[in-house]
Amino acid sequence: MENNIEDRYDLSRIIVKPLYFGLGVNVVIPGSLLFICYYINDRGGVDNLLGDMANTTFFIFIALTVIIGLSALLLLRKKLEGPLIKREETFQEDLINSMVTHTRPIFILISMISVLGIIYFFLTGRFDEAVLFVVLSFIVFQLVRPRYGSLKKLIAKQQKYVEEGKFLNG
């Protein structure tokens, strides 16, 4: 069945749209913002506006990071568990559209981890912690990004739904 999936569907084409969006939102943009923070830090940095509350804020942001990461994992699983195909004739296109529709908000949610790091930098002037948040965002993105193995399982599940007559919106 696995070879049948690879023969019938262009797995790379299905993965590429959501993956490139995720790379842009979770790697390119945070990397660019981190470069700006590095530049500012190298030119004298930012004053610690939080004072003694900087460490407490750090731990609050870490807790938010864990919540965002777990939410992203659970949301992705929930979003991709039901039927995603509208018609059997448009299986691949429907799957691509569903993957894009369901992964974009999740990738944006994950990018909020990086945003927390950038905010933390501008509040405290601590560049290393900003880097940590960007790295954590990248790790969570790596956990939820589309992969060939998970895509094959998703296609097999969607084929079963189609055989049973279960379609998206009906």
N, C-alpha and C positions, 0 to 999 in steps of 0.2 A: 504493500500500500504506500510505503514511503517513497519508493521510486516512482510510483504512479503520480504522486503529488508533485514531484520535481519535474516530471514530464508534462503534466497538464498545466502547471502554473509557473509563471516567472517570479520566483521567490524574491530575487533582487529588486525587481520592479515594485513589488508589494512593500518591501521594507524601506526602500530608499526615501520616499517622501516623508514619512514620520521621522526617520532617523536623521535626515538632514535638518529638519526643523529642530529636533531635539539637540543636535550638535550646535546649531546656531544659538539657541536660547540658553543652553547649559554649558557651553564651552567657549564659543567665540565672544559672546557679549560679556559674560563674567570675566573672561581673560582680559578683554579690553578695559573693563572697569578696574580690574586689579592692576593693570599697567598704569592707569591714571593714578590710582592710589600709590603705587610705587614711586611714580614721578613726584607726587606731592610729598611723600615721605622722604624722598631723597633730597628735596629742596627745603627741608626744614620741618616738615611734618605738620600735624594738626594738634592743637592743644587738647588735653583731656578735659572735656566739658562735664563729664560725670563725676570726676573726682573719686571718692571712695566707693561710689556705686558702680564703678566700671566692672569689677569682678562679679558682682551680683547680676548685672546686666548680661555679662558673658554667659553665666549659667542659665539665665532665663532664655537667651537666644539659643543655647545648646538644647534646652528642653523643647523649644519651638522647632528646632531642626529635627529632633527625633520624632515629634508629632507629625511634621510635614513629610518626613521620609516614610513613616508607617502609613500615613494617609495615602501617599502616592502608590505604594505597593498594593494596599487594599482596594483603592479606587480602580486601578488598572485591572486587577483580577475581577472585580465586580462588573466593570464595563464590558469586558470581553467574554463574559460567560454565557450570554444569551445569543440568540440569532442576530447575525450582522448582515445577512444577504437578503436583498429585496426580490430578486428573480434568479433562477438557476442560470439563465442565459447570460447574465451580467455578473457572474460569481466573482471574478477577479477584480473588476472595477468596483463592485460593491464592497469587497473586502478592503481594497485600498482606501476608499472613501471612509469606511467605518473606522479603520485604523487611524487615519488622520484625524477624524472627528473626535475620537476617544483619547488619543494620546496627546494632542496639543494642549488641552487644559492641564493634563497631568505634568507635562514637561514645563509648562509655565509655573505650576505650583512648585516643582522641584527647584526652579531658578530662584524662587523666593529665598532659598537657603543662602545663595550667593548674595542676594540683596541684603539679607541680615548682616552678612560679613562687611559689605560696603558701608552700610549704616553704622555698624560698630566702629569701623575705622574712623569715620567722620565724627563720631561722638567721643572717641577715646584716643585716637592717634596711634592705635596698636595695629601695625601692619601684619604682624605674624598671625594674629587671630583672624584677620580678614582673609588671609591665605587659607587658613584652616577651614573656614566656612565655604570658600570656593571649592576646595578639595572635597569636602563632605558632599556638596551639591553634585560634583562630578561622580562621586561614588554612588550616590542614590540614582543618578541618571544611568550609570552602568548596570544597576540592578533591574531597572524597568525598561531599558531600551529593547526594541524588537531584535530577536535573534532567530536564526534559521530553525533551530530545534523547536522553539516555542511556536514559531509560525507554522511549522508542519503539523504540530498538535492542534493548533487553532483551526487550520484548514480541514483537518480530519473531523474535528467536532462540527464545523460548519457544514461539511458535506453530509454528516449524519442528520443535522437539522433539516437540510434541503431534502434528503431522502424521506424524512418523516413529514415533510410538508410544512415545517415551521420556518417562517420567513420574518424578516424585520417588518414591523408595522402590519402584522396580520398573522 
